[in-house]
C-alpha cells in the first residue's frame, strides 16, 4: 500500500504563486512516475503535469505550460508543483498520483493508469 499526502494549497490572488508538495510513503514502487491532476467543481478530473522516475522527462497540460513546473526529490519520495501566474480558472482540488513504470513512461495524462492517489489539496485563486 502506498500513501500520498499533498500539502501547500491555499488561497492566493490572481498572478500569485503556490508550491504544492506530495510525499509518498509505504510500499512505493522501485521505479515510479508521479503526476498532478486537478478537479474543479462540476468538472472532470484533468491532467496537470507529470514527471518520470528520473525527473528528466516532464509533461504538462497546455493550460499550465510555461506557468507550472513539476519536480521531484527521490530521496524524500516527494514531488512538487510550483505554480506561478495563477489564474482564477486554476481554482480546483489538486491531486497527486503515483504510477509504477517498468519501461517507457507513456500516456502520462491518462488518470486511469495511475495506481494510487492522494486526498487532494484545495487551491483557490481570487480575481
BADODO-194292 format. One line per 3 residues: their letters; for each residue x, y, z of C-alpha. Coordinates in nm, 2 decimals, always signed. Example, Ala and Ser with C-alpha at 12.3 -4.5 7.8 and 13.67 -1.06 7.14 Angstrom:
BEGIN
as) +1.23,-0.45,+0.78; +1.37,-0.11,+0.71
//
This chain:
BEGIN
xxx) +0.00,+0.00,+0.00; +0.12,+0.35,-0.09; +0.01,+0.67,+0.09
xxx) +0.03,+1.01,-0.07; -0.01,+1.33,+0.12; -0.05,+1.66,-0.05
xxx) +0.02,+2.00,+0.11; +0.07,+2.36,+0.01; -0.27,+2.45,-0.11
xxx) -0.45,+2.77,-0.01; -0.60,+3.10,-0.12; -0.40,+3.33,-0.34
xxx) -0.47,+3.63,-0.56; -0.45,+3.61,-0.94; -0.10,+3.64,-1.05
xxx) +0.04,+3.49,-0.74; +0.23,+3.17,-0.67; +0.19,+2.85,-0.47
xxx) +0.41,+2.54,-0.43; +0.24,+2.21,-0.38; +0.41,+1.91,-0.23
xxx) +0.32,+1.54,-0.23; +0.50,+1.30,-0.01; +0.48,+0.92,-0.08
xxx) +0.52,+0.66,+0.19; +0.46,+0.29,+0.24; +0.55,+0.03,-0.02
xxx) +0.64,+0.26,-0.30; +0.74,+0.10,-0.63; +1.11,+0.07,-0.72
xxx) +1.06,+0.29,-1.02; +0.75,+0.51,-1.05; +0.62,+0.82,-1.22
xxx) +0.42,+1.08,-1.05; +0.16,+1.32,-1.17; -0.07,+1.60,-1.07
xxx) -0.43,+1.63,-1.16; -0.70,+1.88,-1.06; -1.07,+1.88,-1.04
xxx) -1.29,+2.19,-1.03; -1.65,+2.18,-0.91; -1.88,+2.02,-1.17
xxx) -1.59,+1.92,-1.39; -1.39,+1.61,-1.47; -1.06,+1.55,-1.31
xxx) -0.80,+1.67,-1.56; -0.43,+1.62,-1.61; -0.19,+1.90,-1.50
xxx) +0.16,+1.77,-1.51; +0.37,+1.45,-1.47; +0.73,+1.35,-1.42
xxx) +0.92,+1.04,-1.50; +1.12,+0.84,-1.24; +1.45,+1.00,-1.33
xxx) +1.30,+1.35,-1.34; +1.44,+1.40,-1.69; +1.10,+1.38,-1.87
xxx) +0.82,+1.62,-1.77; +0.48,+1.67,-1.92; +0.23,+1.95,-1.89
xxx) -0.12,+2.03,-1.99; -0.14,+2.31,-2.24; -0.33,+2.52,-2.00
xxx) -0.04,+2.53,-1.75; +0.26,+2.51,-1.97; +0.50,+2.79,-1.90
xxx) +0.34,+2.87,-1.56; +0.37,+2.55,-1.37; +0.68,+2.34,-1.30
xxx) +0.69,+1.98,-1.17; +0.99,+1.84,-1.00; +1.08,+1.56,-0.76
xxx) +1.32,+1.45,-0.49; +1.36,+1.07,-0.49; +1.55,+1.07,-0.17
xxx) +1.25,+1.23,+0.00; +0.99,+1.05,-0.21; +0.83,+1.38,-0.28
xxx) +0.70,+1.55,-0.59; +0.64,+1.93,-0.62; +0.43,+2.15,-0.83
xxx) +0.55,+2.51,-0.85; +0.26,+2.72,-0.97; +0.31,+3.08,-1.09
xxx) +0.10,+3.34,-1.26; -0.21,+3.18,-1.12; -0.55,+3.25,-1.27
xxx) -0.90,+3.21,-1.13; -0.95,+2.92,-1.37; -0.67,+2.73,-1.18
xxx) -0.91,+2.70,-0.88; -0.96,+2.33,-0.81; -0.87,+2.05,-0.58
xxx) -0.52,+1.93,-0.68; -0.44,+1.56,-0.65; -0.11,+1.38,-0.68
xxx) -0.09,+1.03,-0.81; +0.18,+0.76,-0.84; +0.22,+0.51,-1.11
xxx) +0.45,+0.21,-1.14; +0.66,+0.23,-1.46; +0.87,-0.06,-1.57
xxx) +0.96,+0.06,-1.92; +0.89,+0.38,-2.11; +0.66,+0.63,-1.94
xxx) +0.37,+0.67,-2.19; +0.03,+0.83,-2.17; +0.11,+1.04,-1.86
xxx) -0.22,+1.23,-1.90; -0.43,+0.91,-1.86; -0.56,+0.92,-1.50
xxx) -0.67,+0.56,-1.50; -0.31,+0.45,-1.55; -0.22,+0.57,-1.20
xxx) -0.22,+0.33,-0.92; -0.26,+0.54,-0.60; -0.40,+0.89,-0.53
xxx) -0.37,+1.14,-0.26; -0.67,+1.30,-0.09; -0.62,+1.64,-0.26
xxx) -0.54,+1.99,-0.15; -0.76,+2.29,-0.23; -0.62,+2.57,-0.44
xxx) -0.83,+2.89,-0.47; -0.73,+3.18,-0.69; -0.92,+3.50,-0.64
x) -0.96,+3.76,-0.91
//
